[in-house]
Amino acid sequence: MKVAEVGTGRGFSAMWLAHTAKELNSYVTSLDTKCDRVRRAQEVLKEVGLSENTEVLCADAGELQTFRARCGAVIYRWEEE
């Protein structure tokens, strides 16, 4: 199953999703509109060895249709600022 996470934040959820996805031979795509968060999450995932089964993109969730078509689950994460 492929999973899409909307709202990467600091990458903590993406890291746990990626860990589980790796064990299940699956894949995680995480989206955030803040590119600095995306870059940091990409660094963290690489540092912990989970970058091969993850994709972290700077993108708007409004464009999510393409991800829904190829994912078995979509996880929305909302952070008030």
Secondary structure, DSSP 8 states (H G I E B T S, - for coil): -EEEEE--TTSHHHHHHHHHHHHTT-EEEEEES-HHHHHHHHHHHHHTT-GGGEEEEE--GGGTHHHHHH-SEEEE-----
